[in-house]
Amino acid sequence: MAARVTPGSTHEPHEGAAHLSGEQVSAINRFPDDNPNPVMRIDADGHLIYANPASSGVLKALGVSVGEPLPAEVVARLETVAPARGFVEFVSDSRTYAVWPVPIRDLSFTNLYGMDVTAERAIVKFPDQNPNPVFRIHWDGTLAYANPASAGLIAGLGLAIGEALAADLCDALLERVRAADRTTVEVEAGGRTYALLPVDVPEFGFINVYGTDVTAVREGELRDVVEAIGDAYMVVGGMPERSDDHTSRVAAMALDLADAVGRIEAAVRLGIRFRIGIHCGPVVAGVIGTKKFIYDVWGDTVNLASRMESHGVPGRVQVTHAVMERLDGSFVFEARGLIDIKGRGPTPTYFLVGRSGAAGVGVAGSTSDGASVGG
C-alpha cells in the first residue's frame, strides 16, 4: 500500500508544511501510486509527506517513514543537485537507487523521482575488477569508459575518455555488433596484439568491448600445442614446418606466458604460479591410432623437457645446457647448478630470466599447472 498524508492527518503542522487541501493531496497522489518507480514528496522543511509503494527500498535506505523528516545531510544533498537536475544515490539491501529532486515551488514541496540503477552500477563496477581489458564506446565511436587493465591498450591506441576511436577500428567493431558476429577484431597497440570482442548493451545504449592480449599466440604461430596431460601441456617448436628460430620462439613464449599470467590480478592474489621446462633436440613425430587419430611426439627431448618442468621451481622457467648454449647472447640465464634427473644423473640446468637488453621477466602461474616445452 502507498504511504501518504491524507486529509485529517494527525501529523503536527509545521512552518514549511505544503499548503494543500485534502482534495489536492488526493489528486496529486492518485497517479504516482501506479508508478513502478519510486516517487516521493517532501515539504519545504524536509518532512516526507508522500511515498508510493515502489519507494519502500529508498525509504529503508533513508531510515524514514511518511511524516518524519529526512536527515539534514540528505536534504542538503538534494538541495545541492536540484538546480542542475542532478541526482543522489542511496543503497539498501544491495540495491542502488538514484533519486532526482524536482522542486514544485508554488505548492511548497519537492517531488523525488527514483530509479533502481543496481544493474547499471554493476556494469560499471565489475569491469574494473576484470584482469583483461574492457572498454565501452557509444554508437558514435566515442570512448566512454576503460577499466584499469585496458590502460596499455588505450594508450597504444592514442585514446582518452571522450575521444573517438579511429574510423576503421570503430567501423569494424560496429559492423560486428550489427551483424551479431562474435568474431574478434585484432589491433596492434603499444607493441602488443589484442583481440577485441564488441558486445551490444542495448539496455543502456552503449557497446562493451572485451579485449584479450594475444601477443604470445600470434608470435607463436609456428608452435603447436601437441598434447594436454592433466594439468600440463606440451608445446613443440620447429615442426611440422621447419623454422630455424624455433628455440627462441619457445623461449619467448615462456616469457610471454609468464608476463600474461603475472598481469592477472586474481592469479597474483591467489599465488598461482607456473613451472615451465625447456629442452631442444631431435624428436620422433607421427599419427597414431586406428579409429581415433592423434598426432604425437616422442623421444629423449620430450622426456628431458618434462623433467625440466617437474624438477623446476614454481614461478621459474628451467632449461637445459643445450638450450642455454643455443640462446646465449639473445636471452639472459641464471645458473641453477646440478640437479639429479632420473635416468640421466646430475644434470646442469639454468633459469631463463629474460631477453637480452630487457629487464628480467619473472614467471607466474600455477604450481600445479606445469608446462613441458620441447624446442
C-alpha positions in Angstrom: 0.0 0.0 0.0 1.1 3.6 -0.6 2.2 5.6 2.4 0.9 9.1 2.2 -0.5 12.0 4.1 -4.3 12.1 3.9 -6.9 14.7 4.8 -7.3 14.8 8.5 -3.8 13.5 9.1 -2.6 13.6 12.7 0.9 14.9 11.8 1.6 18.1 13.5 1.6 21.2 11.3 5.0 23.0 10.9 6.3 26.1 9.3 7.4 24.5 6.0 4.4 22.3 5.5 3.0 22.1 2.0 -0.1 24.3 1.5 -2.5 21.6 0.1 -6.2 21.0 0.6 -7.4 17.4 1.1 -8.7 17.3 -2.5 -5.4 18.5 -3.9 -3.5 15.8 -1.9 -5.8 13.1 -3.2 -5.5 14.3 -6.8 -1.7 14.6 -6.7 -1.3 11.2 -5.1 -3.5 9.3 -7.5 -1.2 8.5 -10.4 2.2 8.1 -8.6 0.7 5.2 -6.7 0.7 3.3 -10.0 4.3 4.2 -11.0 6.6 1.2 -10.9 9.5 3.5 -9.9 9.9 5.3 -6.6 8.0 8.6 -6.3 8.2 10.6 -3.0 7.4 14.1 -1.8 8.9 16.3 0.8 7.8 19.6 2.1 9.9 22.8 2.5 11.1 21.6 5.9 12.3 18.2 4.6 9.4 16.2 6.0 8.4 13.2 3.9 4.7 13.7 3.1 4.2 11.0 0.5 5.8 7.8 -0.8 4.3 5.4 -3.4 4.5 1.6 -3.0 7.7 1.4 -5.1 9.5 3.7 -2.7 10.0 1.1 0.1 13.6 0.4 -0.8 14.5 4.1 -0.8 12.7 4.7 2.5 14.6 1.9 4.0 17.9 3.4 2.8 16.9 6.8 4.3 15.6 5.2 7.5 12.4 7.3 7.4 8.6 6.9 7.2 5.9 9.2 5.9 5.5 12.2 8.3 9.1 12.1 9.5 11.9 14.5 8.5 14.6 13.3 6.2 18.1 13.5 7.7 19.5 17.0 7.3 22.5 15.9 5.3 20.2 14.1 2.8 18.1 17.3 2.4 21.2 19.3 1.9 22.5 16.9 -0.9 19.1 17.1 -2.6 19.1 20.9 -2.5 22.6 20.9 -3.9 21.8 18.8 -7.0 18.3 20.1 -7.7 19.3 23.3 -9.7 21.3 21.2 -12.2 18.7 18.4 -12.3 21.2 16.1 -10.7 20.6 13.0 -8.6 21.6 11.5 -5.3 22.3 7.8 -4.9 21.2 5.6 -1.9 22.0 2.0 -1.2 19.7 -0.5 0.7 19.9 -4.3 0.7 22.4 -4.5 -2.1 20.2 -2.3 -4.3 21.2 1.1 -5.5 18.7 3.9 -6.1 19.2 7.2 -7.9 16.8 10.0 -6.7 16.2 13.2 -8.7 14.6 16.1 -6.7 12.2 18.3 -8.6 11.0 21.4 -6.6 7.3 22.5 -7.1 7.8 25.9 -5.5 4.3 27.3 -5.9 3.0 24.3 -3.8 5.9 24.4 -1.3 7.0 20.8 -1.9 9.6 18.8 -3.8 8.9 15.7 -5.7 11.6 13.0 -5.6 11.7 10.6 -8.5 13.7 7.5 -8.0 15.1 4.7 -10.2 16.7 1.3 -9.3 20.1 1.6 -11.0 21.6 -1.5 -9.5 22.2 -3.3 -12.8 23.7 -0.2 -14.4 26.1 0.3 -11.5 27.1 -3.3 -11.6 28.0 -3.0 -15.3 30.3 -0.1 -14.3 31.7 -1.8 -11.2 32.7 -5.2 -12.4 34.8 -4.4 -15.4 37.1 -2.5 -13.0 37.9 -5.9 -11.5 38.4 -7.7 -14.8 42.1 -8.6 -15.3 41.6 -8.3 -19.1 41.0 -5.0 -21.0 37.4 -3.9 -21.1 36.3 -0.6 -22.5 33.0 1.0 -23.5 32.0 3.1 -26.6 29.0 4.9 -27.7 27.5 4.3 -31.1 29.3 7.3 -32.5 32.6 5.6 -31.5 33.3 7.8 -28.5 35.2 6.2 -25.7 33.0 6.3 -22.6 34.9 4.1 -20.1 38.1 2.0 -19.8 39.0 -0.4 -17.0 42.4 -0.3 -15.4 43.6 -3.4 -17.3 43.0 -1.6 -20.6 45.4 1.2 -19.8 48.1 -0.2 -22.2 45.7 -0.8 -25.0 44.0 2.6 -24.7 47.4 4.4 -24.5 48.6 2.4 -27.5 45.6 3.5 -29.5 46.3 7.1 -28.5 42.8 7.5 -26.9 41.4 9.2 -23.9 37.9 9.2 -22.4 35.6 11.3 -24.6 37.7 10.8 -27.7 36.6 8.9 -30.8 38.2 5.6 -32.0 39.9 5.6 -35.3 37.3 5.3 -38.1 38.5 1.9 -39.4 38.5 0.3 -35.9 35.2 1.8 -35.0 33.6 0.6 -38.2 34.9 -2.9 -37.7 33.5 -3.1 -34.2 30.1 -1.6 -35.1 29.9 -3.9 -38.1 30.3 -7.0 -35.9 27.7 -5.7 -33.4 25.1 -5.0 -36.2 25.6 -8.4 -37.7 25.7 -10.2 -34.3 29.1 -11.5 -35.3 31.1 -13.0 -32.4 34.4 -12.9 -34.3 37.0 -10.6 -32.8 38.8 -7.6 -34.3 42.6 -7.6 -33.9 44.5 -4.4 -33.3 48.2 -3.6 -32.6 48.7 -1.2 -29.7 51.7 -0.4 -27.5 53.7 -3.3 -29.1 51.0 -5.8 -28.2 48.3 -7.6 -30.2 44.8 -7.6 -28.9 41.7 -9.4 -30.0 38.6 -7.3 -29.3 35.1 -8.6 -29.0 32.3 -6.0 -29.1 29.1 -6.7 -27.3 26.0 -4.5 -27.6 24.3 -3.5 -24.3 21.0 -2.1 -25.7 19.5 -1.5 -22.3 22.0 1.3 -21.7 22.8 2.4 -25.3 26.4 1.5 -25.4 28.8 -1.2 -26.5 31.2 -3.1 -24.3 34.5 -4.2 -25.9 36.3 -7.1 -24.3 40.0 -7.4 -25.1 42.4 -10.3 -24.9 46.2 -10.0 -25.2 47.0 -12.5 -28.0 50.6 -11.4 -28.5 52.1 -14.7 -27.4 49.7 -16.6 -29.6 50.5 -14.6 -32.7 54.2 -14.7 -32.1 54.0 -18.4 -31.7 52.1 -19.3 -34.8 54.8 -21.8 -35.7 54.3 -23.7 -32.4 51.7 -26.4 -31.8 50.1 -27.4 -28.5 50.6 -31.1 -29.1 49.1 -32.7 -26.1 47.4 -31.8 -22.8 48.2 -34.2 -19.9 46.2 -33.5 -16.8 47.2 -30.0 -15.7 50.1 -29.8 -18.1 50.5 -29.2 -21.8 53.4 -29.7 -24.2 54.4 -27.2 -26.9 56.7 -28.0 -29.8 58.6 -25.5 -32.0 60.1 -26.2 -35.4 57.5 -28.7 -36.6 55.7 -29.7 -38.6 57.0 -26.7 -40.6 60.7 -26.3 -40.1 61.9 -23.0 -38.6 65.5 -22.1 -37.7 64.5 -19.9 -34.7 62.2 -22.4 -33.0 64.1 -22.5 -29.8 64.0 -18.7 -29.4 60.3 -18.7 -30.2 59.6 -21.3 -27.5 61.6 -19.3 -25.0 59.8 -16.1 -25.9 56.5 -17.9 -25.5 57.5 -19.0 -21.9 58.4 -15.4 -21.0 55.2 -14.0 -22.6 53.1 -16.6 -20.8 54.8 -15.5 -17.5 54.1 -11.9 -18.3 50.4 -12.6 -19.2 49.7 -14.5 -16.0 51.6 -12.0 -13.9 49.2 -9.3 -15.1 46.2 -11.2 -13.9 45.3 -9.7 -10.5 43.4 -12.8 -9.4 46.4 -15.0 -10.2 48.7 -12.8 -8.2 46.3 -12.6 -5.3 45.8 -16.3 -5.1 49.5 -17.1 -5.6 49.0 -19.1 -8.8 52.4 -19.9 -10.5 53.6 -21.9 -13.4 56.5 -24.3 -13.8 58.0 -24.4 -17.3 60.8 -26.6 -18.6 62.5 -26.4 -22.0 64.9 -28.7 -23.8 65.9 -28.8 -27.5 66.9 -31.7 -29.7 65.6 -34.3 -32.2 62.2 -35.9 -31.8 60.0 -38.6 -33.5 56.5 -37.5 -34.5 53.6 -39.2 -36.2 49.9 -40.0 -36.2 48.8 -43.0 -34.1 45.5 -44.8 -33.8 43.1 -46.9 -35.9 39.8 -45.2 -35.0 40.7 -42.1 -33.1 43.8 -40.5 -34.6 46.3 -38.5 -32.5 49.3 -36.6 -33.7 52.0 -37.0 -31.0 55.7 -36.5 -30.4 58.2 -38.9 -28.6 61.9 -39.1 -27.7 64.5 -38.1 -25.2 64.0 -34.4 -26.0 60.4 -34.7 -24.8 61.3 -36.6 -21.7 64.0 -34.2 -20.7 61.8 -31.2 -21.3 59.3 -32.9 -19.0 62.0 -33.4 -16.3 62.9 -29.7 -16.6 59.3 -28.8 -15.7 58.7 -31.4 -13.0 62.1 -30.7 -11.3 61.7 -27.0 -11.7 60.8 -24.2 -9.3 57.3 -22.7 -9.2 57.5 -19.3 -10.8 60.6 -20.0 -12.9 61.5 -21.3 -16.4 64.1 -24.0 -16.2 66.1 -25.0 -19.3 68.9 -27.4 -20.1 72.5 -26.6 -21.1 71.6 -27.2 -24.7 69.0 -24.5 -24.7 71.3 -22.1 -22.8 74.1 -22.7 -25.4 71.7 -22.1 -28.3 70.2 -18.9 -26.9 73.1 -17.5 -25.1 73.5 -13.9 -26.2 69.9 -13.3 -27.1 68.4 -14.3 -23.7 69.6 -13.9 -20.1 70.1 -17.0 -18.0 70.9 -17.7 -14.3 72.8 -20.9 -13.5 70.9 -23.2 -11.1 73.6 -25.9 -10.9 73.3 -29.6 -11.0 70.1 -31.5 -10.3 69.6 -35.2 -10.2 67.4 -36.3 -13.2 66.0 -39.8 -13.3 67.8 -41.9 -15.9 70.5 -39.2 -16.5 72.0 -38.4 -13.1 73.4 -35.0 -12.2 72.4 -32.5 -15.0 73.4 -28.8 -15.3 70.3 -26.6 -15.5 69.6 -22.9 -15.9 66.8 -20.5 -15.2 65.6 -18.4 -18.2 65.4 -14.9 -16.8 64.5 -12.7 -19.8 65.6 -11.3 -23.2 69.0 -9.7 -23.5 68.8 -6.0 -23.2 65.5 -6.1 -21.3 64.6 -6.3 -17.7 64.2 -9.8 -16.4 60.8 -11.3 -16.5 59.5 -13.4 -13.7 57.2 -16.3 -14.3 53.8 -16.6 -12.6 51.2 -19.3 -13.0 50.0 -22.4 -11.2 52.3 -24.5 -9.0 50.2 -27.4 -10.1 49.9 -26.3 -13.7 53.2 -27.3 -15.2 54.1 -26.8 -18.9 56.5 -29.1 -20.6 58.1 -27.3 -23.6 60.3 -29.1 -26.1 62.0 -26.9 -28.7 
